[in-house]
Amino acid sequence: MEKYVYKGKEEQAVLNEALKDLGVTIDEVLTKTSEEKGGLFSGKKVVIEIVKLEDIASFGKKILEDILKGFNLEGNIEKQIRNKQISYRIHSNNNGILIGKNGKVLSSIQTYLKQSISSQTGMYINIILDVENYKEKQNYFLERDVKKIARQVTLTKVDVKLDPMNSFQRRIVHNALSKFDYIKTESIGTEPNRCVVIKYKEKNEE
């Protein structure tokens, strides 16, 4: 994966030059901006590092292909880039091995994938990994269950503390309940035991 570096006096001018030179739009790249100290007779310079999202996606796909080989599995990997988020979906001849009990193996693979990409680029990018729609189905059931709990909290006015969840699952809960008039959600605790509390609120309460 290649990282491109451009320098100049003004950030926007440097960025425009870089995008034109690479033949890409801002939506097709990740950027990281820093400053380079000037010398005795020269001022500071803006330094912009650029990595193409397509290169990152291909790098991640190669990692996943190596993982499949490590498990002695056959399969194919779909990748999609959308809104500066890279999604991968794996279809293999033994999805259960890749998912693991309660999705723990899948979660570990995604963490490793994120860390590998971050280490290579020095930049943050949102990575989503799924195996045969496992997460999609789990997210559907999670949304369904927390909405049911929220309706109970609305009736009883008694707060409910959910089981510990990862950050992605907590975000699903917050988003799923954000439009409930009498419900507010709050994440409490520290990892790996951080969880969401579903709380009753008056309609005009912030």
N, C-alpha and C positions, 0 to 999 in steps of 0.2 A: 504494500500500500504506500503510495507516494504522498508526501506532504510538501506543499508548495509554500514558499516564503517570499513575501513582497515587502519592500520598505519604501518609505517616502515621508514627506512632511505632513500631509493632511490625510486623515484616515479615509474619508469618503473617496478622495481621488485615488488613493492606493487600492482601495477595494474595487472601484470601477475598472481600474487598469487590470487588476488580477482577473476579474470575471471575464473581461473582454479577451484577455490573453488565453484563458483556459476554455473559452467558448461555452460558458455555463451561466446559469442564473443564480441568484442568491439562495433560491429554494433548493438548489441541487448540491449545496456544499455546507460544510461546517466551518466556522471561522473562529480564530482565537487572536485577540489583539493585545499587544503589549508595547512597551516603549523601550527604545534603545538609547542609552545615554550618549550625548554628543561629546565631542572632544573639545579641546581648548578653543578651536576656531570654528566649530560646527555645532548646530543645535541638536535637540533631540530628534529621533526618528520614530515614526510609527511602524511597528512590525506586525504584519498580518500573516498568520499561518492558515492555510486552507487545505482541507481534505474533501475530496468528492464523495458524496453519499453513496454513489454506485460502487466506488472502490471499497468503502467500509462494508457495504452489504455483501460484496463478493468475499471479502476477508472473513466475515462472520460465517458465511455459508461454508467456506473451506474448513473452518474450525468444527462446524457441526458434522461435516462429512467425515472428518477424522474421528469424531466421537462415535459415529455410527460404525466405523471400521473397528474401533476399540471394543465395541460391544458385539462384534461379529454379526452385525445386522445389515440387511439390505433395505433400501428405501430411497425416497426422493425428498428433496427439500425445496419448498416454495419460498421465495422472498418477495417482499413488497415494501416500497418506500412511499410514505405518505405523510405530509405535514412534518417533515424532518423526523419521522419515526420509522424505524425499520422493524418489520414483522417477519417472522419465520414460521412456517408450518411444516412439521415433519410427518411423513407417512412411511411407516416401516412394516416389516413382516413380524414384529413383536413390539407393539406400542407399549405394552404393560411394563416392560423392562425400562423404557425411557421415562415413563410416568412415575413409577414407584408407588409405594404406599402413601396415600393421601397427597400424591403429587410431589413428594419430597425430592425424588431424583430429577424430575423436570425442573423444579425450582433451583436445584443445585447447578444444573446445566446452564440455566439462564443466568445465574449469578456469575459463573465462570466465563460465559460468553461476554457479558457486560464488562467484567474486569479486564478481559483480554483486549477488547476493543478500546476501552478507556486507556489502558497502558500503552497501546500502540499509537493512539491519536493524541492523547493528552487532553481530550475534550469529552464533554458529556453528551450522550445521545440516548434517547429512550429506545430500548430494545424490548420487543415482545416475542416470546417463544411459546408455541403451542404444539401439541402432538395430537393429531387426529381430532381436533376440536375439543380436547379435554377441558381446557381452561374456559372456552366459550360456554360449554355446558355447565361447568362449575359456577361460572359467573351468573348465569341465568338462575340457577337454583339459589345462589347467595342473595341476589336481588329479590327473588320471590320470598325467601324466608325473612329477610330483614323488613320488608314492607309489611309482612304479616305481624311481626313483632311491633313495628311502629304503630299499627292500628290498635294493638292491645295497650300500648303505652298511652295512646290518646284517650282510650276509655278508662283505664285504671289510674292514670297520672302517676304511675310508679316507674322510675327509671330502670332500664335493663342494661346490664354490662355483658357484652358479647365475649366470646372466646378470643384469645390472642390471634392476630392476623398479620400478614405481611403488609407492606405499605400499599401495594397494588390493590389488595382486597379491601383495605380500609378506605381507599379512595372510591372504590365501587359503592361501599356503604354510604359514604358522605354524599356522593352524587345521586344515588337512588332515593335518598330521603330528603334531599335539599328543597323539594317543593311541597313537603308536608307542612300544612299551616301550623300544627300544634307540636311539631317535633324539631328538636335540634340534636346534633351529634357532636361528640367530642372524643378525640383520641387521647388516651391516658397511658401512663406507664412507660417503660423503656424496653427496647428490643432485647431479646426476642419475645417478650411478653406484652408488648404494646397492644392495646385493644381499643375498641370503640364502645362508648356508652351512648345509648339512645335515651334522650331525655324529653320529658314533657315541657312545653312552654306555652305561655299564653299567646294568643294570635298576634298581639301587638308588641310582644317582647322581642328585643333584638337578639 
